[in-house]
Amino acid sequence: MNKFDVKVRINVLNQLRLLRNSTFKDKLTFLDEIIQNAQRAKAKNVFIEYESYNDIMIIENDGQILKNPQVLFSMSDSGWDDDVKNTENPFGVGFFSVITVSDYVEIFTGNIRVVFDVAKMLTTNNTDILVEETEKHYDGFKLILHNFKIEDTYYTDIEERVTLLGKYIHELDIYFNGTKKEKKNLTEGDGSPFEMSINEGKLFKGWMAFQSGWSTEGLNIFYKGRLVTKFNSLPYLKGDLHITDKALNLKQPDRKDIIHDNKYFDFVDMIKMYAEMLSEESLLKGKQKDVDEYASVLSRYSNKEEIKKKMKFTVFKGNSSNDITYLRGMALTMKNVEKDEIKSLREYEVYLREEESKEESSSEFRVEENVSYTAPRAKGVIHHEATSYSEENSHYKEAYTERPAINEEEMEESVGEMIIEEEQPTFWMRFSELERYEQHFNIIKHYGLKLIIARNKLEEELLGMMIDLNVLHIKELKENIKIEATISNQALTVKEKRAVMLLDMVSRMNGFEENVFLVGDLMVLKTTTIEILNQKYEQIEEEVVAMYSKSQNKVLVDRTIIDNSMLEESLDTDITLADYKFVLANLPVLIHQLKMLNCKDKNNLLERTIKALAIA
C-alpha cells in the first residue's frame, strides 16, 4: 500500500485575492483594524491624513516599534504579546484589510521600511515582501496607503467613521487631517425621556433608552470602541453598549457579528433585566406626558405583577363633591366635542385650561347653559375688578381677566395614589368609557366608592390585573332593581266606586272584558341590590300612584288620585265634565302601566283611548 504525505496547504495568492474581495463585510474595516493594532501597541495617539487628491492615506501611531514585520503577514497568527492574546484573542488577518483599499502599502517602524506591493505580487506570483533598513529612525508605526480607493465611499464617510472611532475609543486620541476627534462619555445618553446609564463591571457598560415607535436606531454594540453591530433582537430599545470578550463572542475575522451561544442568551437576559428596571423607573418617576406616549413600550418591558403594587393611579372619591363634579364635567364635555378631540385625562386638562384662557365674551365653549355640574375652573386665571382713583373716575381702569399661556410641557395631572386591598372594591374605567358609564357616578357617590380613570393603555392592562387587590372594572358595578307593588284596604267610598266605573270603561275601550284596575292603598317598594358590594337598599316610592302587578295581572291604583279629584259622590251612569277631567288628567300614567298587560296595538293605546272618550 502506497504511503502519502498529506498536509493542509494554502494557496497564498488565492487567499490574498479572497481577502481583498470578500472577507470583510465593511469597506471601512481597515480603519477599525489599524486603530485596534495601535491600541494593542499601547499607543496614545493616532494621526490620520487623507490626501484625496493624491489617493493617499497616511496612518501613524506613537505606540511600540514593530520588532518583527513578519507578524503583519502571517495569517491566523497575530504575533501579539501573551497579555493581548489572553484578553482579546486576535485572529491574525486584521492587517490584511488594508489590501481592500490599497494595492501598494509602505510601513515605517524603527529603522526599517516594509513594502507590500499587492498589485505586483498578484501579477508575478512572487510572495516576497521587501524589507529594508533606513537611516532615519521612526519611533512608532507609520502606514502609507498608496492608490487609495474605496468604491461608493466618499470623504465624508471616512471622516464620519474616524469621528465615531475617536468618540468611543478612550485609550488613545485620534486626529483626522490635524483635527482631534472629541470623546464621548460612554454612559451618557442622548437626552431621551426615559434612559439609563449601565455599568456591568467587566462585561459591558454604556446607556440604554426607550423609543416610542419602530426605528432603525437600535442598540449599538461596540467592541474596543468600534461599532460591531446593531442589536435588534429587542424592539423599542436604543443606546450604546460597550462590551468585552467576557460579555459576547464575536465572529472572526472582522468581529462584525455576534455568535449566538450561551453568552449571547445570557446577554439578552441581562438587557431584558435592565429594560425592566428602566420601565419601572419610568412609570414611577416619569412625566405623565411621556408615560402616555411610551405606554406600549413600557408595557412590553414592565413586570406588571410587581409594578401594579407600586403604581399610583388617578383616583376619584365618591365622598368628594369636587371629584364627582369633575367627573360629571368630563362626561358633559365629551358629549359636546368632536370625536377623538380629547382622548385622555391629560388632553382633557389641556383642553380645560385652553378654554378657560379664552376671553369670557367668547361663545365658542358652551357645554350646557346653567348646568350645575361643570368642570373645575383652570388654575392661574385671575379676575381683576374695575378700579378708579378719584370721584371723577379720571384714572378709571376697566375690569379684565388675566389668562396665562398654556404650556403643555409643564402640564402634569394631580398626583395619584397607590392601591391597597380594601374590603370595599375600587372601580376603574377607560377614559373613552366616560359617556357609557356616566350613570354609574351616582352609585359611586351614593356609596362613597373610589373610581380610577386609566390614563393610558398600560394602566388599563395593570388595572385589569388587579382583581386580587379588589380592583374591578366599573361594568361590574351593577344595580339590580326590583319593584314590588301591593294594594290594601280595598273597601271603597261612593266617590271611589265612581272612579272604578270610569276605570272599567277605560279597560273595555282597550279590549279587556273586565276591569283591569284595582283601587286601594298602594305601596310600591323599590329594592336595590349591588351584589359586588354586598349591599341591599329598600325604599318606598311614595310618589307612584299607579303600578302594574305581575302577580295579579292588574294595574294597582292609589286612592289618593281619586280623593284629590273633583269626582261626584254619585253612582249615576251619565258621564260628567268632572269625569272627563279625571280620566284625562290620569290617562298618561294609567295607559303607561296598561301597556304591561297583554293587549293589542300597545303603541296607540293613548291615542285610541282619547278618541273613544271623545265619542263616549
C-alpha positions, 0 to 999 in steps of 0.5 A: 500500500502506497504511503502519502504525505498529506498536509493542509496547504494554502494557496497564498495568492488565492487567499490574498485575492479572497481577502481583498474581495470578500472577507470583510463585510465593511469597506471601512474595516481597515480603519477599525483594524489599524486603530485596534493594532495601535491600541494593542501597541499601547499607543496614545495617539493616532494621526490620520491624513487623507490626501484625496487628491493624491489617493493617499492615506497616511496612518501613524501611531506613537505606540511600540516599534514593530520588532518583527514585520513578519507578524503583519503577514502571517495569517491566523497568527497575530504575533501579539504579546501573551497579555493581548492574546489572553484578553482579546484573542486576535485572529491574525488577518486584521492587517490584511484589510488594508489590501481592500483599499490599497494595492501598494502599502509602505510601513515605517517602524524603527529603522526599517521600511516594509513594502507590500506591493499587492498589485505586483505580487498578484501579477508575478506570483512572487510572495516576497515582501521587501524589507529594508533598513533606513537611516532615519529612525521612526519611533512608532508605526507609520502606514502609507496607503498608496492608490487609495480607493474605496468604491461608493465611499466618499470623504465624508464617510471616512471622516464620519467613521474616524469621528465615531472611532475617536468618540468611543475609543478612550485609550488613545486620541485620534486626529483626522487631517490635524483635527482631534476627534472629541470623546464621548462619555460612554454612559451618557445618553442622548437626552431621551425621556426615559434612559439609563446609564449601565455599568456591568463591571467587566462585561459591558457598560454604556446607556440604554433608552426607550423609543416610542415607535419602530426605528432603525436606531437600535442598540449599538454594540461596540467592541474596543470602541468600534461599532460591531453591530446593531442589536435588534433582537429587542424592539423599542430599545436604543443606546450604546453598549460597550462590551468585552470578550467576557460579555459576547463572542464575536465572529472572526475575522472582522468581529462584525457579528455576534455568535449566538451561544450561551453568552449571547442568551445570557446577554439578552437576559441581562438587557431584558433585566435592565429594560425592566428596571428602566420601565419601572423607573419610568412609570414611577418617576416619569412625566405623565406626558411621556408615560402616555406616549411610551405606554406600549413600550413600557408595557412590553418591558414592565413586570406588571405583577410587581409594578401594579403594587407600586403604581399610583393611579388617578383616583376619584372619591365618591365622598368628594363633591369636587371629584364627582363634579369633575367627573360629571364635567368630563362626561358633559364635555365629551358629549359636546366635542368632536370625536377623538378631540380629547382622548385622555385625562391629560388632553382633557386638562389641556383642553380645560385650561385652553378654554378657560384662557379664552376671553369670557365674551367668547361663545365658542365653549358652551357645554350646557347653559346653567348646568350645575355640574361643570368642570373645575375652573383652570388654575392661574386665571385671575379676575381683576375688578374695575378700579378708579382713583378719584370721584371723577373716575379720571384714572378709571381702569376697566375690569379684565381677566388675566389668562396665562399661556398654556404650556403643555410641557409643564402640564402634569395631572394631580398626583395619584395614589397607590392601591391597597386591598380594601374590603370595599372594591375600587372601580376603574374605567377607560377614559373613552368609557366616560359617556357609557358609564356616566350613570354609574357616578351616582352609585359611586357617590351614593356609596362613597366608592373610589373610581380610577380613570386609566390614563393610558393603555398600560394602566388599563392592562395593570388595572385589569390585573388587579382583581386580587387587590379588589380592583374591578372594572366599573361594568361590574358595578351593577344595580339590580332593581326590583319593584314590588307593588301591593294594594290594601284596604280595598273597601271603597267610598261612593266617590271611589266606586265612581272612579272604578266605573270610569276605570272599567270603561277605560279597560273595555275601550282597550279590549279587556272584558273586565276591569283591569284596575284595582283601587286601594292603598298602594305601596310600591317598594323599590329594592336595590341590590349591588351584589359586588358590594354586598349591599341591599337598599329598600325604599318606598316610592311614595310618589307612584300612584299607579303600578302594574302587578305581575302577580295579579295581572292588574294595574294597582291604583292609589286612592289618593288620585281619586280623593284629590279629584273633583269626582261626584259622590254619585253612582249615576251612569251619565258621564260628567265634565268632572269625569272627563277631567279625571280620566284625562288628567290620569290617562298618561300614567294609567295607559303607561302601566296598561301597556304591561298587560297583554293587549293589542296595538300597545303603541296607540293605546293613548291615542285610541283611548282619547278618541273613544272618550271623545265619542263616549 
